[in-house]
Amino acid sequence: MTLMSLTTRLLTLTAMLALVAAPTALAQGEPVPHRSLDMIGIARTYASENLPSDARMVLIGAIGNVEPAPGMMLTINTDSGTANAWAYIHYIPSQDRFVSVAVVDVPPFGPQIFETEPPTEIPASLVDSLRLADPFAGSGAMATRLMLDVDYLDFREKYPSVRADIVSYSDPTSRDSVVLPPAFPLDAPLWSVRFLGGGDSALICWVSGSTGESYCVRGAAAAIEDESQRGDATVIPNPATGSATVILPPGLDDESDVALYDATGRRVAAARRIERAGDAWQATVDVSELPAGTYYVAAEGARALARIVVAR
């Protein structure tokens, strides 16, 4: 989130949109934070009674820092693995469509269920039933493991007021296989936890549902995974082996600080030169000395522009 076109697509949480249409009395309640599997039985029962028999749960997720109705704020606590609204996305093969079943616990009404069509695209690969028996499939187990990750703890200490915007659990997508280290287990569903702050206060962490292994990226590398934050830059060639040309988006010129960052958010190279190309500007970056892998072009130290793969 997801996974969702990895941020917007990756986590298509329709809980927010569903709650907007909720009864006024419900919106005045205070949702009770709970973990992802606490309401799984309710979601499954609803799906079995109201969705076609071939419906399969393919993604679980939550969104935070959103106020869908006056007096009701959706939040995520990644230290405990709780959120006050979870959405259970189902794929229906017979209709070739996705449906979101959102569950919110609001006293004194109890668990409330909302069904909506996902408003954004779900990766086409997410059509198999989600595996939920793995040791770290629950958000509580995921949070326990994440609290042992040095990069996550460092981020939380440095930015205690920044809260997660998106959390999702689904099978890996093709983008995950590009971003994650080669040895990271991709044979089981993954948790994706995203803090989409600006600059260095952006963080994305993945946790394997089977092994609990975690991996976090920060700064420019994290920001680029949020497509709403990405600049429209073009990298030629990509993959690259020696040097690459970055066609810069409007607003950037030869006074801009354009540089390359690795997956940890570390600045590894500055643009060798920036020159005019017709009505636009282009930057040349030298990748000949960099190890093979995925890097990120960013401007002014924070604005993500594009991903570049270095091949050897």
TISE-856143 format. One record per residue (C-alpha): residue number from 1; y, z, x; residue in three letters. Coordinates in nm, 2 decimals, m for minus. Layout:
REM residues N
  resi       Y       Z       X  resn
   NUM       Y       Z       X   ala
...
This chain:
REM residues 312
  resi       Y       Z       X  resn
     1    0.00    0.00    0.00   met
     2   m0.20   m0.19    0.01   thr
     3   m0.35   m0.32    0.12   leu
     4   m0.09   m0.41   m0.13   met
     5    0.08   m0.69    0.04   ser
     6    0.10   m0.41    0.26   leu
     7    0.37   m0.22    0.13   thr
     8    0.48   m0.38   m0.19   thr
     9    0.16   m0.57   m0.23   arg
    10   m0.05   m0.31   m0.06   leu
    11    0.03   m0.03   m0.30   leu
    12    0.10   m0.15   m0.65   thr
    13    0.17    0.17   m0.82   leu
    14    0.24    0.11   m1.18   thr
    15    0.26    0.48   m1.25   ala
    16    0.63    0.47   m1.21   met
    17    0.68    0.18   m1.45   leu
    18    0.44    0.33   m1.70   ala
    19    0.62    0.66   m1.71   leu
    20    0.95    0.49   m1.79   val
    21    0.80    0.40   m2.13   ala
    22    0.66    0.75   m2.18   ala
    23    0.77    0.97   m2.47   pro
    24    1.09    1.15   m2.41   thr
    25    0.93    1.49   m2.45   ala
    26    0.68    1.40   m2.17   leu
    27    0.96    1.29   m1.94   ala
    28    1.11    1.64   m1.98   gln
    29    0.80    1.80   m1.84   gly
    30    0.72    1.89   m1.48   glu
    31    0.42    1.70   m1.35   pro
    32    0.16    1.91   m1.17   val
    33    0.08    1.78   m0.82   pro
    34   m0.29    1.71   m0.78   his
    35   m0.53    1.52   m0.54   arg
    36   m0.65    1.17   m0.59   ser
    37   m1.00    1.26   m0.71   leu
    38   m0.90    1.54   m0.95   asp
    39   m0.84    1.29   m1.23   met
    40   m1.10    1.04   m1.13   ile
    41   m1.32    1.14   m1.42   gly
    42   m1.04    1.09   m1.67   ile
    43   m0.96    0.75   m1.53   ala
    44   m1.32    0.64   m1.53   arg
    45   m1.37    0.75   m1.89   thr
    46   m1.06    0.57   m2.00   tyr
    47   m1.18    0.25   m1.82   ala
    48   m1.53    0.27   m1.97   ser
    49   m1.39    0.31   m2.33   glu
    50   m1.09    0.07   m2.31   asn
    51   m1.15   m0.19   m2.04   leu
    52   m1.41   m0.47   m2.03   pro
    53   m1.75   m0.35   m1.91   ser
    54   m1.72   m0.54   m1.58   asp
    55   m1.40   m0.36   m1.48   ala
    56   m1.41   m0.22   m1.12   arg
    57   m1.19    0.04   m0.96   met
    58   m1.06   m0.12   m0.64   val
    59   m0.75    0.08   m0.53   leu
    60   m0.61    0.43   m0.58   ile
    61   m0.25    0.51   m0.49   gly
    62    0.07    0.70   m0.55   ala
    63    0.44    0.65   m0.50   ile
    64    0.70    0.91   m0.41   gly
    65    1.08    0.96   m0.40   asn
    66    1.12    0.79   m0.74   val
    67    1.27    0.92   m1.06   glu
    68    1.13    0.70   m1.34   pro
    69    1.28    0.92   m1.61   ala
    70    1.55    1.19   m1.62   pro
    71    1.40    1.52   m1.50   gly
    72    1.08    1.37   m1.37   met
    73    1.06    1.29   m1.00   met
    74    0.74    1.13   m0.85   leu
    75    0.66    1.30   m0.52   thr
    76    0.38    1.29   m0.26   ile
    77    0.29    1.58   m0.03   asn
    78    0.09    1.42    0.26   thr
    79    0.03    1.76    0.42   asp
    80   m0.18    1.86    0.13   ser
    81   m0.28    1.52   m0.01   gly
    82   m0.12    1.58   m0.35   thr
    83    0.10    1.37   m0.57   ala
    84    0.21    1.42   m0.93   asn
    85    0.11    1.07   m1.04   ala
    86   m0.19    0.87   m0.93   trp
    87   m0.27    0.51   m1.03   ala
    88   m0.63    0.38   m1.04   tyr
    89   m0.62    0.00   m1.01   ile
    90   m0.91   m0.19   m1.17   his
    91   m1.02   m0.55   m1.12   tyr
    92   m1.17   m0.73   m1.42   ile
    93   m1.38   m1.03   m1.30   pro
    94   m1.43   m1.18   m1.64   ser
    95   m1.06   m1.21   m1.69   gln
    96   m0.96   m1.24   m1.32   asp
    97   m0.69   m0.98   m1.35   arg
    98   m0.59   m0.64   m1.24   phe
    99   m0.51   m0.34   m1.46   val
   100   m0.36   m0.01   m1.36   ser
   101   m0.47    0.32   m1.52   val
   102   m0.22    0.59   m1.43   ala
   103   m0.29    0.96   m1.48   val
   104   m0.02    1.23   m1.49   val
   105   m0.08    1.60   m1.56   asp
   106    0.23    1.73   m1.75   val
   107    0.21    2.08   m1.91   pro
   108    0.18    2.16   m2.19   pro
   109    0.05    1.81   m2.28   phe
   110   m0.22    1.80   m2.01   gly
   111   m0.34    1.48   m1.85   pro
   112   m0.16    1.17   m1.98   gln
   113   m0.29    0.82   m1.93   ile
   114   m0.09    0.50   m1.91   phe
   115   m0.23    0.15   m1.88   glu
   116   m0.02   m0.14   m1.75   thr
   117   m0.05   m0.47   m1.57   glu
   118    0.03   m0.43   m1.20   pro
   119    0.39   m0.57   m1.15   pro
   120    0.33   m0.70   m0.80   thr
   121    0.05   m0.90   m0.63   glu
   122   m0.28   m0.73   m0.53   ile
   123   m0.46   m0.88   m0.23   pro
   124   m0.71   m1.13   m0.36   ala
   125   m0.98   m0.96   m0.14   ser
   126   m0.97   m0.64   m0.34   leu
   127   m1.24   m0.72   m0.60   val
   128   m1.53   m0.50   m0.50   asp
   129   m1.59   m0.15   m0.64   ser
   130   m1.41    0.11   m0.44   leu
   131   m1.64    0.34   m0.24   arg
   132   m1.56    0.70   m0.32   leu
   133   m1.86    0.89   m0.17   ala
   134   m1.73    0.88    0.19   asp
   135   m1.63    1.21    0.36   pro
   136   m1.26    1.12    0.37   phe
   137   m1.23    0.93    0.04   ala
   138   m1.04    1.22   m0.12   gly
   139   m0.67    1.26   m0.05   ser
   140   m0.73    1.62    0.04   gly
   141   m0.97    1.53    0.31   ala
   142   m0.74    1.26    0.43   met
   143   m0.45    1.51    0.46   ala
   144   m0.66    1.75    0.65   thr
   145   m0.75    1.49    0.90   arg
   146   m0.39    1.36    0.92   leu
   147   m0.27    1.71    1.01   met
   148   m0.47    1.68    1.33   leu
   149   m0.30    1.35    1.44   asp
   150   m0.05    1.42    1.72   val
   151    0.17    1.12    1.62   asp
   152    0.19    1.23    1.26   tyr
   153    0.27    1.59    1.35   leu
   154    0.54    1.47    1.59   asp
   155    0.70    1.26    1.32   phe
   156    0.69    1.54    1.06   arg
   157    0.85    1.78    1.31   glu
   158    1.12    1.53    1.40   lys
   159    1.19    1.42    1.04   tyr
   160    1.09    1.71    0.82   pro
   161    1.31    1.58    0.53   ser
   162    1.16    1.23    0.52   val
   163    0.89    1.21    0.25   arg
   164    0.62    0.96    0.20   ala
   165    0.70    0.67   m0.03   asp
   166    0.36    0.52   m0.07   ile
   167    0.00    0.63   m0.03   val
   168   m0.30    0.41   m0.11   ser
   169   m0.68    0.40   m0.06   tyr
   170   m0.86    0.06   m0.07   ser
   171   m1.09   m0.17    0.12   asp
   172   m0.93   m0.31    0.44   pro
   173   m0.73   m0.63    0.41   thr
   174   m0.68   m0.91    0.66   ser
   175   m0.35   m0.76    0.77   arg
   176   m0.51   m0.43    0.85   asp
   177   m0.75   m0.60    1.09   ser
   178   m0.45   m0.75    1.27   val
   179   m0.24   m0.43    1.30   val
   180   m0.52   m0.18    1.37   leu
   181   m0.68   m0.14    1.72   pro
   182   m0.99   m0.35    1.77   pro
   183   m1.22   m0.04    1.78   ala
   184   m1.08    0.11    1.45   phe
   185   m1.36    0.12    1.19   pro
   186   m1.30   m0.15    0.93   leu
   187   m1.63   m0.13    0.75   asp
   188   m1.51    0.13    0.50   ala
   189   m1.21    0.19    0.28   pro
   190   m0.88    0.30    0.44   leu
   191   m0.60    0.54    0.35   trp
   192   m0.26    0.41    0.42   ser
   193    0.03    0.66    0.43   val
   194    0.39    0.52    0.46   arg
   195    0.72    0.68    0.53   phe
   196    0.97    0.40    0.50   leu
   197    1.28    0.56    0.65   gly
   198    1.52    0.37    0.86   gly
   199    1.48    0.30    1.23   gly
   200    1.26    0.56    1.41   asp
   201    1.21    0.75    1.08   ser
   202    0.97    0.48    0.96   ala
   203    0.60    0.57    1.00   leu
   204    0.27    0.42    0.88   ile
   205   m0.07    0.60    0.93   cys
   206   m0.42    0.48    0.85   trp
   207   m0.72    0.71    0.80   val
   208   m1.07    0.58    0.78   ser
   209   m1.26    0.70    0.47   gly
   210   m1.59    0.71    0.65   ser
   211   m1.50    0.86    0.99   thr
   212   m1.16    1.02    0.94   gly
   213   m1.02    0.84    1.24   glu
   214   m0.65    0.80    1.22   ser
   215   m0.39    0.56    1.37   tyr
   216   m0.01    0.58    1.33   cys
   217    0.27    0.33    1.42   val
   218    0.64    0.41    1.42   arg
   219    0.99    0.27    1.42   gly
   220    1.01   m0.11    1.42   ala
   221    0.63   m0.15    1.41   ala
   222    0.62    0.05    1.09   ala
   223    0.93   m0.10    0.93   ala
   224    0.80   m0.45    0.96   ile
   225    0.50   m0.36    0.74   glu
   226    0.75   m0.30    0.46   asp
   227    0.82   m0.65    0.35   glu
   228    1.14   m0.55    0.18   ser
   229    1.28   m0.44    0.52   gln
   230    1.17   m0.75    0.71   arg
   231    1.42   m1.02    0.83   gly
   232    1.33   m1.38    0.78   asp
   233    1.27   m1.48    1.14   ala
   234    1.04   m1.75    1.26   thr
   235    0.84   m1.72    1.59   val
   236    0.72   m2.03    1.77   ile
   237    0.45   m2.05    1.90   pro
   238    0.26   m1.76    1.74   asn
   239    0.02   m1.66    1.89   pro
   240    0.20   m1.69    2.22   ala
   241    0.09   m1.67    2.58   thr
   242    0.39   m1.73    2.80   gly
   243    0.72   m1.73    2.61   ser
   244    0.81   m1.76    2.24   ala
   245    1.12   m1.87    2.05   thr
   246    1.25   m1.65    1.77   val
   247    1.47   m1.83    1.52   ile
   248    1.70   m1.56    1.41   leu
   249    1.80   m1.49    1.04   pro
   250    2.17   m1.51    0.93   pro
   251    2.39   m1.23    1.06   gly
   252    2.24   m1.22    1.42   leu
   253    2.40   m1.40    1.72   asp
   254    2.42   m1.37    2.10   asp
   255    2.58   m1.03    2.06   glu
   256    2.27   m0.89    1.89   ser
   257    2.02   m0.66    2.06   asp
   258    1.68   m0.85    2.00   val
   259    1.38   m0.69    2.17   ala
   260    1.00   m0.67    2.15   leu
   261    0.82   m0.35    2.05   tyr
   262    0.45   m0.25    2.07   asp
   263    0.24   m0.10    1.79   ala
   264    0.36    0.25    1.89   thr
   265    0.72    0.16    1.85   gly
   266    0.79    0.15    2.22   arg
   267    1.03   m0.11    2.34   arg
   268    0.85   m0.34    2.59   val
   269    1.08   m0.63    2.65   ala
   270    1.43   m0.76    2.56   ala
   271    1.51   m1.11    2.47   ala
   272    1.55   m1.32    2.78   arg
   273    1.84   m1.51    2.63   arg
   274    2.00   m1.59    2.29   ile
   275    2.15   m1.93    2.23   glu
   276    2.28   m2.14    1.95   arg
   277    2.04   m2.39    1.78   ala
   278    2.23   m2.60    1.53   gly
   279    2.36   m2.37    1.26   asp
   280    2.14   m2.08    1.37   ala
   281    2.08   m1.87    1.68   trp
   282    1.75   m1.84    1.86   gln
   283    1.62   m1.59    2.11   ala
   284    1.36   m1.65    2.38   thr
   285    1.12   m1.37    2.46   val
   286    0.89   m1.35    2.76   asp
   287    0.54   m1.22    2.68   val
   288    0.36   m1.35    3.00   ser
   289    0.32   m1.00    3.14   glu
   290    0.22   m0.83    2.82   leu
   291   m0.14   m0.74    2.73   pro
   292   m0.30   m0.92    2.45   ala
   293   m0.22   m0.77    2.11   gly
   294    0.03   m0.75    1.82   thr
   295    0.40   m0.69    1.89   tyr
   296    0.71   m0.68    1.67   tyr
   297    1.04   m0.85    1.72   val
   298    1.33   m0.62    1.60   ala
   299    1.71   m0.63    1.61   ala
   300    1.94   m0.35    1.70   glu
   301    1.65   m0.12    1.77   gly
   302    1.54   m0.09    1.41   ala
   303    1.57   m0.40    1.20   arg
   304    1.23   m0.56    1.19   ala
   305    1.22   m0.94    1.21   leu
   306    0.87   m1.07    1.26   ala
   307    0.53   m1.00    1.41   arg
   308    0.41   m1.18    1.72   ile
   309    0.06   m1.20    1.85   val
   310    0.01   m1.23    2.23   val
   311   m0.31   m1.41    2.32   ala
   312   m0.48   m1.42    2.66   arg
